[in-house]
Amino acid sequence: MKLLKKKPRSFDVQVQDLTLHIQASTDFNEESRAAALSFWEQLHAYTLRNPQVRTSKRPIEVPEDAPQIVREMVALARRAGVGPMFSFQGAVTDHVGRFLAREIPDVIVNCGGDYFILGRRRQKLTVARRADGSTVAVVVPASKHGVGVSMTAGRGRAAVDGLAVLAESCMLADAAAAGVQAILPKDNGLRSALVYLKQVRGVHGGVVIVGDRIGMAGAVEIAA
C-alpha cells in the first residue's frame, strides 16, 4: 500500500475496543485505519483457532505456521516470562507504527499507555504518580527504528504508583511492564523488579515508582 502525503495532523483510529492516537508528520488516517484493521483481522482469526494467544498469562508456544506477528508476540512475551495476552495491545501499536515508519521519519502511535515512538530528536513522556498526581518526565531517545514504551499500570496485585518501560518494541515493553507488576508484591519487590528489567534482553530500561520511592533500571533518563 502506497502512502499518499498530506498535511501534518494528529488523528485517532478505532479498532474494535482499542483507540490508537497517532501523531505523524503527514496525515495517513485512512492508510493507518486500513493497516490496523488488516492486522486485527489476521490476529483475531488466529486467536479463534488458538485462544491461548489472547488469554494466557503464562508463556506458551505456537506452531511455525502461525502468522509472523503472532510468533513475535509469543516469543517476546516468553522472553519477559509472561503470557502473550500482555503483549496484545503492544502488538497492535507496533504494527501500525512500523507500517507508518516505512514512509515517514517521525511518528508516535499511542494506545492505552503503550507507545511506538520514531523520531529524529529525543522526546519526553510524562509518568504520573497515581498517589498525588505529580509527574516525572522520562526521555525517549532518538531512533531510526522506533522505541516501544509501556506506561500501562494496574495489572495484577501490584500497588505501582508510576511505571515506564522502554524497549526495542512496544510488545516487549508491554510484556516487561506486566512482569514488573507481577514481581512488585513480593518481598523486596522494587529491587527485584529493577533487577528483572536489567535481565530482559531488548529492554532498554525502566522507571518504577512505588509510594515515595523511585527506582531506575538500565539506560533510562529522567528529565527536569
PyMOL CGO cylinders between C-alpha atoms (Angstrom):
from pymol import cmd
from pymol.cgo import CYLINDER

trace = [
    CYLINDER, 0.00, 0.00, 0.00, 1.49, 3.35, -1.05, 0.3, 1, 1, 1, 1, 1, 1,
    CYLINDER, 1.49, 3.35, -1.05, 1.04, 6.21, 1.41, 0.3, 1, 1, 1, 1, 1, 1,
    CYLINDER, 1.04, 6.21, 1.41, -0.24, 9.48, -0.01, 0.3, 1, 1, 1, 1, 1, 1,
    CYLINDER, -0.24, 9.48, -0.01, 1.35, 12.51, 1.61, 0.3, 1, 1, 1, 1, 1, 1,
    CYLINDER, 1.35, 12.51, 1.61, -0.96, 15.13, 3.05, 0.3, 1, 1, 1, 1, 1, 1,
    CYLINDER, -0.96, 15.13, 3.05, -0.56, 17.94, 5.54, 0.3, 1, 1, 1, 1, 1, 1,
    CYLINDER, -0.56, 17.94, 5.54, 0.52, 17.19, 9.15, 0.3, 1, 1, 1, 1, 1, 1,
    CYLINDER, 0.52, 17.19, 9.15, -2.03, 16.41, 11.84, 0.3, 1, 1, 1, 1, 1, 1,
    CYLINDER, -2.03, 16.41, 11.84, -3.00, 14.12, 14.70, 0.3, 1, 1, 1, 1, 1, 1,
    CYLINDER, -3.00, 14.12, 14.70, -5.84, 11.65, 14.38, 0.3, 1, 1, 1, 1, 1, 1,
    CYLINDER, -5.84, 11.65, 14.38, -7.47, 8.65, 16.05, 0.3, 1, 1, 1, 1, 1, 1,
    CYLINDER, -7.47, 8.65, 16.05, -8.04, 5.17, 14.66, 0.3, 1, 1, 1, 1, 1, 1,
    CYLINDER, -8.04, 5.17, 14.66, -10.62, 2.90, 16.28, 0.3, 1, 1, 1, 1, 1, 1,
    CYLINDER, -10.62, 2.90, 16.28, -10.02, -0.87, 16.08, 0.3, 1, 1, 1, 1, 1, 1,
    CYLINDER, -10.02, -0.87, 16.08, -12.68, -2.84, 17.93, 0.3, 1, 1, 1, 1, 1, 1,
    CYLINDER, -12.68, -2.84, 17.93, -12.28, -1.76, 21.59, 0.3, 1, 1, 1, 1, 1, 1,
    CYLINDER, -12.28, -1.76, 21.59, -8.86, -0.14, 21.04, 0.3, 1, 1, 1, 1, 1, 1,
    CYLINDER, -8.86, -0.14, 21.04, -8.30, 3.52, 20.16, 0.3, 1, 1, 1, 1, 1, 1,
    CYLINDER, -8.30, 3.52, 20.16, -4.96, 4.44, 18.59, 0.3, 1, 1, 1, 1, 1, 1,
    CYLINDER, -4.96, 4.44, 18.59, -3.89, 8.09, 18.83, 0.3, 1, 1, 1, 1, 1, 1,
    CYLINDER, -3.89, 8.09, 18.83, -1.48, 8.88, 16.02, 0.3, 1, 1, 1, 1, 1, 1,
    CYLINDER, -1.48, 8.88, 16.02, 0.81, 11.89, 15.57, 0.3, 1, 1, 1, 1, 1, 1,
    CYLINDER, 0.81, 11.89, 15.57, 2.57, 11.93, 12.23, 0.3, 1, 1, 1, 1, 1, 1,
    CYLINDER, 2.57, 11.93, 12.23, 4.34, 14.43, 10.04, 0.3, 1, 1, 1, 1, 1, 1,
    CYLINDER, 4.34, 14.43, 10.04, 1.71, 13.70, 7.42, 0.3, 1, 1, 1, 1, 1, 1,
    CYLINDER, 1.71, 13.70, 7.42, -1.96, 12.72, 7.62, 0.3, 1, 1, 1, 1, 1, 1,
    CYLINDER, -1.96, 12.72, 7.62, -2.25, 8.98, 6.97, 0.3, 1, 1, 1, 1, 1, 1,
    CYLINDER, -2.25, 8.98, 6.97, -5.68, 8.49, 8.55, 0.3, 1, 1, 1, 1, 1, 1,
    CYLINDER, -5.68, 8.49, 8.55, -7.21, 6.10, 6.05, 0.3, 1, 1, 1, 1, 1, 1,
    CYLINDER, -7.21, 6.10, 6.05, -3.99, 4.19, 5.41, 0.3, 1, 1, 1, 1, 1, 1,
    CYLINDER, -3.99, 4.19, 5.41, -3.45, 3.73, 9.16, 0.3, 1, 1, 1, 1, 1, 1,
    CYLINDER, -3.45, 3.73, 9.16, -7.01, 2.56, 9.64, 0.3, 1, 1, 1, 1, 1, 1,
    CYLINDER, -7.01, 2.56, 9.64, -6.67, 0.02, 6.84, 0.3, 1, 1, 1, 1, 1, 1,
    CYLINDER, -6.67, 0.02, 6.84, -3.36, -1.27, 8.25, 0.3, 1, 1, 1, 1, 1, 1,
    CYLINDER, -3.36, -1.27, 8.25, -4.78, -1.57, 11.77, 0.3, 1, 1, 1, 1, 1, 1,
    CYLINDER, -4.78, -1.57, 11.77, -7.94, -3.36, 10.62, 0.3, 1, 1, 1, 1, 1, 1,
    CYLINDER, -7.94, -3.36, 10.62, -5.98, -5.74, 8.40, 0.3, 1, 1, 1, 1, 1, 1,
    CYLINDER, -5.98, -5.74, 8.40, -3.70, -6.65, 11.28, 0.3, 1, 1, 1, 1, 1, 1,
    CYLINDER, -3.70, -6.65, 11.28, -6.60, -7.01, 13.72, 0.3, 1, 1, 1, 1, 1, 1,
    CYLINDER, -6.60, -7.01, 13.72, -8.44, -9.36, 11.37, 0.3, 1, 1, 1, 1, 1, 1,
    CYLINDER, -8.44, -9.36, 11.37, -5.33, -11.51, 10.94, 0.3, 1, 1, 1, 1, 1, 1,
    CYLINDER, -5.33, -11.51, 10.94, -4.72, -11.65, 14.68, 0.3, 1, 1, 1, 1, 1, 1,
    CYLINDER, -4.72, -11.65, 14.68, -8.38, -12.23, 15.54, 0.3, 1, 1, 1, 1, 1, 1,
    CYLINDER, -8.38, -12.23, 15.54, -8.66, -15.07, 13.01, 0.3, 1, 1, 1, 1, 1, 1,
    CYLINDER, -8.66, -15.07, 13.01, -5.68, -16.82, 14.57, 0.3, 1, 1, 1, 1, 1, 1,
    CYLINDER, -5.68, -16.82, 14.57, -6.86, -16.37, 18.16, 0.3, 1, 1, 1, 1, 1, 1,
    CYLINDER, -6.86, -16.37, 18.16, -10.12, -18.07, 17.24, 0.3, 1, 1, 1, 1, 1, 1,
    CYLINDER, -10.12, -18.07, 17.24, -8.03, -21.12, 16.36, 0.3, 1, 1, 1, 1, 1, 1,
    CYLINDER, -8.03, -21.12, 16.36, -5.72, -20.73, 19.35, 0.3, 1, 1, 1, 1, 1, 1,
    CYLINDER, -5.72, -20.73, 19.35, -7.43, -18.72, 22.15, 0.3, 1, 1, 1, 1, 1, 1,
    CYLINDER, -7.43, -18.72, 22.15, -4.37, -19.05, 24.42, 0.3, 1, 1, 1, 1, 1, 1,
    CYLINDER, -4.37, -19.05, 24.42, -2.67, -16.28, 22.47, 0.3, 1, 1, 1, 1, 1, 1,
    CYLINDER, -2.67, -16.28, 22.47, -5.31, -13.86, 23.69, 0.3, 1, 1, 1, 1, 1, 1,
    CYLINDER, -5.31, -13.86, 23.69, -5.88, -15.27, 27.19, 0.3, 1, 1, 1, 1, 1, 1,
    CYLINDER, -5.88, -15.27, 27.19, -2.74, -16.94, 28.57, 0.3, 1, 1, 1, 1, 1, 1,
    CYLINDER, -2.74, -16.94, 28.57, -0.92, -15.19, 31.43, 0.3, 1, 1, 1, 1, 1, 1,
    CYLINDER, -0.92, -15.19, 31.43, 1.92, -17.70, 31.18, 0.3, 1, 1, 1, 1, 1, 1,
    CYLINDER, 1.92, -17.70, 31.18, 4.43, -18.23, 28.34, 0.3, 1, 1, 1, 1, 1, 1,
    CYLINDER, 4.43, -18.23, 28.34, 3.23, -20.53, 25.58, 0.3, 1, 1, 1, 1, 1, 1,
    CYLINDER, 3.23, -20.53, 25.58, 4.49, -21.98, 22.30, 0.3, 1, 1, 1, 1, 1, 1,
    CYLINDER, 4.49, -21.98, 22.30, 2.85, -21.65, 18.88, 0.3, 1, 1, 1, 1, 1, 1,
    CYLINDER, 2.85, -21.65, 18.88, 3.48, -23.69, 15.72, 0.3, 1, 1, 1, 1, 1, 1,
    CYLINDER, 3.48, -23.69, 15.72, 5.69, -22.48, 12.90, 0.3, 1, 1, 1, 1, 1, 1,
    CYLINDER, 5.69, -22.48, 12.90, 2.67, -21.90, 10.65, 0.3, 1, 1, 1, 1, 1, 1,
    CYLINDER, 2.67, -21.90, 10.65, 1.33, -19.17, 12.98, 0.3, 1, 1, 1, 1, 1, 1,
    CYLINDER, 1.33, -19.17, 12.98, 1.44, -15.64, 11.49, 0.3, 1, 1, 1, 1, 1, 1,
    CYLINDER, 1.44, -15.64, 11.49, 4.79, -13.91, 11.93, 0.3, 1, 1, 1, 1, 1, 1,
    CYLINDER, 4.79, -13.91, 11.93, 3.40, -11.22, 14.27, 0.3, 1, 1, 1, 1, 1, 1,
    CYLINDER, 3.40, -11.22, 14.27, 1.86, -13.92, 16.49, 0.3, 1, 1, 1, 1, 1, 1,
    CYLINDER, 1.86, -13.92, 16.49, 5.18, -15.75, 16.69, 0.3, 1, 1, 1, 1, 1, 1,
    CYLINDER, 5.18, -15.75, 16.69, 6.86, -12.46, 17.60, 0.3, 1, 1, 1, 1, 1, 1,
    CYLINDER, 6.86, -12.46, 17.60, 4.27, -11.68, 20.30, 0.3, 1, 1, 1, 1, 1, 1,
    CYLINDER, 4.27, -11.68, 20.30, 4.64, -15.12, 21.84, 0.3, 1, 1, 1, 1, 1, 1,
    CYLINDER, 4.64, -15.12, 21.84, 8.46, -15.08, 21.69, 0.3, 1, 1, 1, 1, 1, 1,
    CYLINDER, 8.46, -15.08, 21.69, 8.80, -11.61, 23.26, 0.3, 1, 1, 1, 1, 1, 1,
    CYLINDER, 8.80, -11.61, 23.26, 6.29, -12.38, 25.99, 0.3, 1, 1, 1, 1, 1, 1,
    CYLINDER, 6.29, -12.38, 25.99, 8.16, -15.61, 26.74, 0.3, 1, 1, 1, 1, 1, 1,
    CYLINDER, 8.16, -15.61, 26.74, 11.41, -13.63, 26.91, 0.3, 1, 1, 1, 1, 1, 1,
    CYLINDER, 11.41, -13.63, 26.91, 9.80, -11.45, 29.57, 0.3, 1, 1, 1, 1, 1, 1,
    CYLINDER, 9.80, -11.45, 29.57, 8.43, -14.50, 31.39, 0.3, 1, 1, 1, 1, 1, 1,
    CYLINDER, 8.43, -14.50, 31.39, 4.74, -13.71, 30.88, 0.3, 1, 1, 1, 1, 1, 1,
    CYLINDER, 4.74, -13.71, 30.88, 1.90, -14.80, 28.64, 0.3, 1, 1, 1, 1, 1, 1,
    CYLINDER, 1.90, -14.80, 28.64, 1.21, -13.30, 25.20, 0.3, 1, 1, 1, 1, 1, 1,
    CYLINDER, 1.21, -13.30, 25.20, -2.04, -11.67, 26.37, 0.3, 1, 1, 1, 1, 1, 1,
    CYLINDER, -2.04, -11.67, 26.37, 0.15, -8.96, 27.92, 0.3, 1, 1, 1, 1, 1, 1,
    CYLINDER, 0.15, -8.96, 27.92, 1.73, -8.11, 24.54, 0.3, 1, 1, 1, 1, 1, 1,
    CYLINDER, 1.73, -8.11, 24.54, -1.54, -7.98, 22.58, 0.3, 1, 1, 1, 1, 1, 1,
    CYLINDER, -1.54, -7.98, 22.58, -2.14, -4.22, 22.81, 0.3, 1, 1, 1, 1, 1, 1,
    CYLINDER, -2.14, -4.22, 22.81, 1.54, -3.56, 22.15, 0.3, 1, 1, 1, 1, 1, 1,
    CYLINDER, 1.54, -3.56, 22.15, 1.37, -5.70, 19.00, 0.3, 1, 1, 1, 1, 1, 1,
    CYLINDER, 1.37, -5.70, 19.00, -1.40, -3.55, 17.52, 0.3, 1, 1, 1, 1, 1, 1,
    CYLINDER, -1.40, -3.55, 17.52, 0.54, -0.39, 18.42, 0.3, 1, 1, 1, 1, 1, 1,
    CYLINDER, 0.54, -0.39, 18.42, 3.78, -1.75, 16.93, 0.3, 1, 1, 1, 1, 1, 1,
    CYLINDER, 3.78, -1.75, 16.93, 2.12, -2.91, 13.73, 0.3, 1, 1, 1, 1, 1, 1,
    CYLINDER, 2.12, -2.91, 13.73, 0.65, 0.48, 12.88, 0.3, 1, 1, 1, 1, 1, 1,
    CYLINDER, 0.65, 0.48, 12.88, 3.83, 2.29, 13.94, 0.3, 1, 1, 1, 1, 1, 1,
    CYLINDER, 3.83, 2.29, 13.94, 6.02, 0.06, 11.79, 0.3, 1, 1, 1, 1, 1, 1,
    CYLINDER, 6.02, 0.06, 11.79, 3.69, 0.48, 8.84, 0.3, 1, 1, 1, 1, 1, 1,
    CYLINDER, 3.69, 0.48, 8.84, 3.94, 4.28, 9.05, 0.3, 1, 1, 1, 1, 1, 1,
    CYLINDER, 3.94, 4.28, 9.05, 7.70, 4.17, 9.73, 0.3, 1, 1, 1, 1, 1, 1,
    CYLINDER, 7.70, 4.17, 9.73, 8.30, 2.76, 6.25, 0.3, 1, 1, 1, 1, 1, 1,
    CYLINDER, 8.30, 2.76, 6.25, 7.37, 6.13, 4.77, 0.3, 1, 1, 1, 1, 1, 1,
    CYLINDER, 7.37, 6.13, 4.77, 7.90, 8.86, 7.39, 0.3, 1, 1, 1, 1, 1, 1,
    CYLINDER, 7.90, 8.86, 7.39, 10.75, 9.62, 9.83, 0.3, 1, 1, 1, 1, 1, 1,
    CYLINDER, 10.75, 9.62, 9.83, 8.67, 10.91, 12.75, 0.3, 1, 1, 1, 1, 1, 1,
    CYLINDER, 8.67, 10.91, 12.75, 5.59, 9.19, 14.17, 0.3, 1, 1, 1, 1, 1, 1,
    CYLINDER, 5.59, 9.19, 14.17, 4.01, 8.44, 17.55, 0.3, 1, 1, 1, 1, 1, 1,
    CYLINDER, 4.01, 8.44, 17.55, 1.33, 5.79, 17.97, 0.3, 1, 1, 1, 1, 1, 1,
    CYLINDER, 1.33, 5.79, 17.97, -0.29, 5.65, 21.41, 0.3, 1, 1, 1, 1, 1, 1,
    CYLINDER, -0.29, 5.65, 21.41, -2.78, 3.06, 22.59, 0.3, 1, 1, 1, 1, 1, 1,
    CYLINDER, -2.78, 3.06, 22.59, -3.84, 2.97, 26.23, 0.3, 1, 1, 1, 1, 1, 1,
    CYLINDER, -3.84, 2.97, 26.23, -0.44, 3.75, 27.74, 0.3, 1, 1, 1, 1, 1, 1,
    CYLINDER, -0.44, 3.75, 27.74, 1.58, 1.90, 25.09, 0.3, 1, 1, 1, 1, 1, 1,
    CYLINDER, 1.58, 1.90, 25.09, 3.69, 3.93, 22.66, 0.3, 1, 1, 1, 1, 1, 1,
    CYLINDER, 3.69, 3.93, 22.66, 5.56, 3.33, 19.42, 0.3, 1, 1, 1, 1, 1, 1,
    CYLINDER, 5.56, 3.33, 19.42, 7.86, 6.35, 19.03, 0.3, 1, 1, 1, 1, 1, 1,
    CYLINDER, 7.86, 6.35, 19.03, 10.00, 7.01, 15.98, 0.3, 1, 1, 1, 1, 1, 1,
    CYLINDER, 10.00, 7.01, 15.98, 11.81, 10.35, 15.88, 0.3, 1, 1, 1, 1, 1, 1,
    CYLINDER, 11.81, 10.35, 15.88, 14.96, 12.13, 14.88, 0.3, 1, 1, 1, 1, 1, 1,
    CYLINDER, 14.96, 12.13, 14.88, 15.02, 14.01, 18.20, 0.3, 1, 1, 1, 1, 1, 1,
    CYLINDER, 15.02, 14.01, 18.20, 14.74, 12.97, 21.82, 0.3, 1, 1, 1, 1, 1, 1,
    CYLINDER, 14.74, 12.97, 21.82, 11.27, 13.28, 23.28, 0.3, 1, 1, 1, 1, 1, 1,
    CYLINDER, 11.27, 13.28, 23.28, 9.74, 13.30, 26.75, 0.3, 1, 1, 1, 1, 1, 1,
    CYLINDER, 9.74, 13.30, 26.75, 6.89, 11.25, 28.16, 0.3, 1, 1, 1, 1, 1, 1,
    CYLINDER, 6.89, 11.25, 28.16, 5.24, 12.13, 31.44, 0.3, 1, 1, 1, 1, 1, 1,
    CYLINDER, 5.24, 12.13, 31.44, 4.74, 9.44, 34.08, 0.3, 1, 1, 1, 1, 1, 1,
    CYLINDER, 4.74, 9.44, 34.08, 2.05, 10.49, 36.56, 0.3, 1, 1, 1, 1, 1, 1,
    CYLINDER, 2.05, 10.49, 36.56, 2.08, 9.28, 40.16, 0.3, 1, 1, 1, 1, 1, 1,
    CYLINDER, 2.08, 9.28, 40.16, -1.28, 7.78, 40.97, 0.3, 1, 1, 1, 1, 1, 1,
    CYLINDER, -1.28, 7.78, 40.97, -0.99, 8.78, 44.64, 0.3, 1, 1, 1, 1, 1, 1,
    CYLINDER, -0.99, 8.78, 44.64, -0.76, 12.56, 44.30, 0.3, 1, 1, 1, 1, 1, 1,
    CYLINDER, -0.76, 12.56, 44.30, -0.84, 13.37, 40.58, 0.3, 1, 1, 1, 1, 1, 1,
    CYLINDER, -0.84, 13.37, 40.58, 2.75, 14.66, 40.49, 0.3, 1, 1, 1, 1, 1, 1,
    CYLINDER, 2.75, 14.66, 40.49, 4.76, 13.76, 37.40, 0.3, 1, 1, 1, 1, 1, 1,
    CYLINDER, 4.76, 13.76, 37.40, 8.15, 12.50, 36.30, 0.3, 1, 1, 1, 1, 1, 1,
    CYLINDER, 8.15, 12.50, 36.30, 9.40, 13.08, 32.74, 0.3, 1, 1, 1, 1, 1, 1,
    CYLINDER, 9.40, 13.08, 32.74, 11.16, 10.17, 31.02, 0.3, 1, 1, 1, 1, 1, 1,
    CYLINDER, 11.16, 10.17, 31.02, 13.38, 10.81, 28.00, 0.3, 1, 1, 1, 1, 1, 1,
    CYLINDER, 13.38, 10.81, 28.00, 12.77, 8.66, 24.92, 0.3, 1, 1, 1, 1, 1, 1,
    CYLINDER, 12.77, 8.66, 24.92, 15.93, 8.63, 22.77, 0.3, 1, 1, 1, 1, 1, 1,
    CYLINDER, 15.93, 8.63, 22.77, 16.00, 9.39, 19.06, 0.3, 1, 1, 1, 1, 1, 1,
    CYLINDER, 16.00, 9.39, 19.06, 15.72, 6.24, 16.98, 0.3, 1, 1, 1, 1, 1, 1,
    CYLINDER, 15.72, 6.24, 16.98, 15.78, 5.20, 13.32, 0.3, 1, 1, 1, 1, 1, 1,
    CYLINDER, 15.78, 5.20, 13.32, 13.79, 2.04, 14.03, 0.3, 1, 1, 1, 1, 1, 1,
    CYLINDER, 13.79, 2.04, 14.03, 11.39, 3.08, 16.79, 0.3, 1, 1, 1, 1, 1, 1,
    CYLINDER, 11.39, 3.08, 16.79, 11.26, 2.68, 20.56, 0.3, 1, 1, 1, 1, 1, 1,
    CYLINDER, 11.26, 2.68, 20.56, 8.49, 0.88, 22.41, 0.3, 1, 1, 1, 1, 1, 1,
    CYLINDER, 8.49, 0.88, 22.41, 7.25, 2.31, 25.70, 0.3, 1, 1, 1, 1, 1, 1,
    CYLINDER, 7.25, 2.31, 25.70, 4.73, 0.88, 28.13, 0.3, 1, 1, 1, 1, 1, 1,
    CYLINDER, 4.73, 0.88, 28.13, 3.26, 3.03, 30.86, 0.3, 1, 1, 1, 1, 1, 1,
    CYLINDER, 3.26, 3.03, 30.86, 0.32, 0.69, 31.43, 0.3, 1, 1, 1, 1, 1, 1,
    CYLINDER, 0.32, 0.69, 31.43, -0.25, 0.21, 35.17, 0.3, 1, 1, 1, 1, 1, 1,
    CYLINDER, -0.25, 0.21, 35.17, -2.89, -1.56, 37.23, 0.3, 1, 1, 1, 1, 1, 1,
    CYLINDER, -2.89, -1.56, 37.23, -2.27, -5.20, 36.33, 0.3, 1, 1, 1, 1, 1, 1,
    CYLINDER, -2.27, -5.20, 36.33, -2.37, -7.85, 38.99, 0.3, 1, 1, 1, 1, 1, 1,
    CYLINDER, -2.37, -7.85, 38.99, -1.96, -7.04, 42.70, 0.3, 1, 1, 1, 1, 1, 1,
    CYLINDER, -1.96, -7.04, 42.70, 0.87, -4.53, 42.34, 0.3, 1, 1, 1, 1, 1, 1,
    CYLINDER, 0.87, -4.53, 42.34, 0.38, -1.18, 44.02, 0.3, 1, 1, 1, 1, 1, 1,
    CYLINDER, 0.38, -1.18, 44.02, 2.58, 0.61, 41.49, 0.3, 1, 1, 1, 1, 1, 1,
    CYLINDER, 2.58, 0.61, 41.49, 2.24, 4.39, 41.53, 0.3, 1, 1, 1, 1, 1, 1,
    CYLINDER, 2.24, 4.39, 41.53, 4.03, 5.02, 38.25, 0.3, 1, 1, 1, 1, 1, 1,
    CYLINDER, 4.03, 5.02, 38.25, 5.69, 2.93, 35.58, 0.3, 1, 1, 1, 1, 1, 1,
    CYLINDER, 5.69, 2.93, 35.58, 7.54, 3.37, 32.28, 0.3, 1, 1, 1, 1, 1, 1,
    CYLINDER, 7.54, 3.37, 32.28, 9.40, 0.60, 30.46, 0.3, 1, 1, 1, 1, 1, 1,
    CYLINDER, 9.40, 0.60, 30.46, 11.43, 1.34, 27.31, 0.3, 1, 1, 1, 1, 1, 1,
    CYLINDER, 11.43, 1.34, 27.31, 12.30, -1.49, 24.93, 0.3, 1, 1, 1, 1, 1, 1,
    CYLINDER, 12.30, -1.49, 24.93, 13.12, -2.38, 21.35, 0.3, 1, 1, 1, 1, 1, 1,
    CYLINDER, 13.12, -2.38, 21.35, 9.41, -2.90, 20.64, 0.3, 1, 1, 1, 1, 1, 1,
    CYLINDER, 9.41, -2.90, 20.64, 6.12, -1.99, 22.23, 0.3, 1, 1, 1, 1, 1, 1,
    CYLINDER, 6.12, -1.99, 22.23, 5.27, -5.67, 22.55, 0.3, 1, 1, 1, 1, 1, 1,
    CYLINDER, 5.27, -5.67, 22.55, 8.35, -6.31, 24.66, 0.3, 1, 1, 1, 1, 1, 1,
    CYLINDER, 8.35, -6.31, 24.66, 7.84, -3.14, 26.74, 0.3, 1, 1, 1, 1, 1, 1,
    CYLINDER, 7.84, -3.14, 26.74, 4.25, -4.22, 27.39, 0.3, 1, 1, 1, 1, 1, 1,
    CYLINDER, 4.25, -4.22, 27.39, 5.27, -7.73, 28.43, 0.3, 1, 1, 1, 1, 1, 1,
    CYLINDER, 5.27, -7.73, 28.43, 8.09, -6.49, 30.67, 0.3, 1, 1, 1, 1, 1, 1,
    CYLINDER, 8.09, -6.49, 30.67, 5.74, -3.99, 32.35, 0.3, 1, 1, 1, 1, 1, 1,
    CYLINDER, 5.74, -3.99, 32.35, 3.48, -6.92, 33.21, 0.3, 1, 1, 1, 1, 1, 1,
    CYLINDER, 3.48, -6.92, 33.21, 6.49, -8.77, 34.59, 0.3, 1, 1, 1, 1, 1, 1,
    CYLINDER, 6.49, -8.77, 34.59, 7.37, -5.82, 36.82, 0.3, 1, 1, 1, 1, 1, 1,
    CYLINDER, 7.37, -5.82, 36.82, 3.86, -5.68, 38.25, 0.3, 1, 1, 1, 1, 1, 1,
    CYLINDER, 3.86, -5.68, 38.25, 3.91, -9.41, 38.96, 0.3, 1, 1, 1, 1, 1, 1,
    CYLINDER, 3.91, -9.41, 38.96, 7.16, -9.03, 40.92, 0.3, 1, 1, 1, 1, 1, 1,
    CYLINDER, 7.16, -9.03, 40.92, 6.38, -5.89, 42.94, 0.3, 1, 1, 1, 1, 1, 1,
    CYLINDER, 6.38, -5.89, 42.94, 4.06, -7.51, 45.55, 0.3, 1, 1, 1, 1, 1, 1,
    CYLINDER, 4.06, -7.51, 45.55, 6.83, -9.93, 46.59, 0.3, 1, 1, 1, 1, 1, 1,
    CYLINDER, 6.83, -9.93, 46.59, 9.35, -9.32, 49.37, 0.3, 1, 1, 1, 1, 1, 1,
    CYLINDER, 9.35, -9.32, 49.37, 11.88, -6.68, 48.34, 0.3, 1, 1, 1, 1, 1, 1,
    CYLINDER, 11.88, -6.68, 48.34, 9.74, -6.25, 45.23, 0.3, 1, 1, 1, 1, 1, 1,
    CYLINDER, 9.74, -6.25, 45.23, 11.07, -2.93, 43.94, 0.3, 1, 1, 1, 1, 1, 1,
    CYLINDER, 11.07, -2.93, 43.94, 14.70, -4.07, 43.95, 0.3, 1, 1, 1, 1, 1, 1,
    CYLINDER, 14.70, -4.07, 43.95, 13.74, -7.39, 42.34, 0.3, 1, 1, 1, 1, 1, 1,
    CYLINDER, 13.74, -7.39, 42.34, 11.71, -5.62, 39.66, 0.3, 1, 1, 1, 1, 1, 1,
    CYLINDER, 11.71, -5.62, 39.66, 14.66, -3.40, 38.73, 0.3, 1, 1, 1, 1, 1, 1,
    CYLINDER, 14.66, -3.40, 38.73, 16.99, -6.42, 38.54, 0.3, 1, 1, 1, 1, 1, 1,
    CYLINDER, 16.99, -6.42, 38.54, 14.41, -8.15, 36.34, 0.3, 1, 1, 1, 1, 1, 1,
    CYLINDER, 14.41, -8.15, 36.34, 14.28, -5.22, 33.88, 0.3, 1, 1, 1, 1, 1, 1,
    CYLINDER, 14.28, -5.22, 33.88, 18.07, -5.30, 33.51, 0.3, 1, 1, 1, 1, 1, 1,
    CYLINDER, 18.07, -5.30, 33.51, 17.95, -9.00, 32.67, 0.3, 1, 1, 1, 1, 1, 1,
    CYLINDER, 17.95, -9.00, 32.67, 15.28, -8.97, 29.93, 0.3, 1, 1, 1, 1, 1, 1,
    CYLINDER, 15.28, -8.97, 29.93, 17.10, -8.83, 26.60, 0.3, 1, 1, 1, 1, 1, 1,
    CYLINDER, 17.10, -8.83, 26.60, 15.84, -5.96, 24.46, 0.3, 1, 1, 1, 1, 1, 1,
    CYLINDER, 15.84, -5.96, 24.46, 14.60, -3.83, 27.36, 0.3, 1, 1, 1, 1, 1, 1,
    CYLINDER, 14.60, -3.83, 27.36, 16.46, -0.51, 27.35, 0.3, 1, 1, 1, 1, 1, 1,
    CYLINDER, 16.46, -0.51, 27.35, 15.43, 0.48, 30.87, 0.3, 1, 1, 1, 1, 1, 1,
    CYLINDER, 15.43, 0.48, 30.87, 12.59, 1.49, 33.11, 0.3, 1, 1, 1, 1, 1, 1,
    CYLINDER, 12.59, 1.49, 33.11, 11.30, 3.74, 35.86, 0.3, 1, 1, 1, 1, 1, 1,
    CYLINDER, 11.30, 3.74, 35.86, 9.20, 2.27, 38.68, 0.3, 1, 1, 1, 1, 1, 1,
    CYLINDER, 9.20, 2.27, 38.68, 7.50, 4.44, 41.29, 0.3, 1, 1, 1, 1, 1, 1,
    CYLINDER, 7.50, 4.44, 41.29, 6.16, 2.87, 44.48, 0.3, 1, 1, 1, 1, 1, 1,
    CYLINDER, 6.16, 2.87, 44.48, 4.98, 5.30, 47.13, 0.3, 1, 1, 1, 1, 1, 1,
    CYLINDER, 4.98, 5.30, 47.13, 7.73, 7.84, 47.74, 0.3, 1, 1, 1, 1, 1, 1,
    CYLINDER, 7.73, 7.84, 47.74, 10.41, 5.62, 46.16, 0.3, 1, 1, 1, 1, 1, 1,
    CYLINDER, 10.41, 5.62, 46.16, 11.60, 5.88, 42.57, 0.3, 1, 1, 1, 1, 1, 1,
    CYLINDER, 11.60, 5.88, 42.57, 13.65, 3.07, 41.06, 0.3, 1, 1, 1, 1, 1, 1,
    CYLINDER, 13.65, 3.07, 41.06, 15.52, 3.22, 37.76, 0.3, 1, 1, 1, 1, 1, 1,
    CYLINDER, 15.52, 3.22, 37.76, 16.99, 0.40, 35.70, 0.3, 1, 1, 1, 1, 1, 1,
    CYLINDER, 16.99, 0.40, 35.70, 19.13, 0.34, 32.58, 0.3, 1, 1, 1, 1, 1, 1,
    CYLINDER, 19.13, 0.34, 32.58, 19.74, 3.19, 30.15, 0.3, 1, 1, 1, 1, 1, 1,
    CYLINDER, 19.74, 3.19, 30.15, 16.83, 5.42, 31.08, 0.3, 1, 1, 1, 1, 1, 1,
    CYLINDER, 16.83, 5.42, 31.08, 16.98, 9.15, 31.73, 0.3, 1, 1, 1, 1, 1, 1,
    CYLINDER, 16.98, 9.15, 31.73, 14.68, 11.34, 33.79, 0.3, 1, 1, 1, 1, 1, 1,
    CYLINDER, 14.68, 11.34, 33.79, 14.32, 14.95, 32.67, 0.3, 1, 1, 1, 1, 1, 1,
    CYLINDER, 14.32, 14.95, 32.67, 13.56, 18.01, 34.75, 0.3, 1, 1, 1, 1, 1, 1,
]
cmd.load_cgo(trace, "trace")
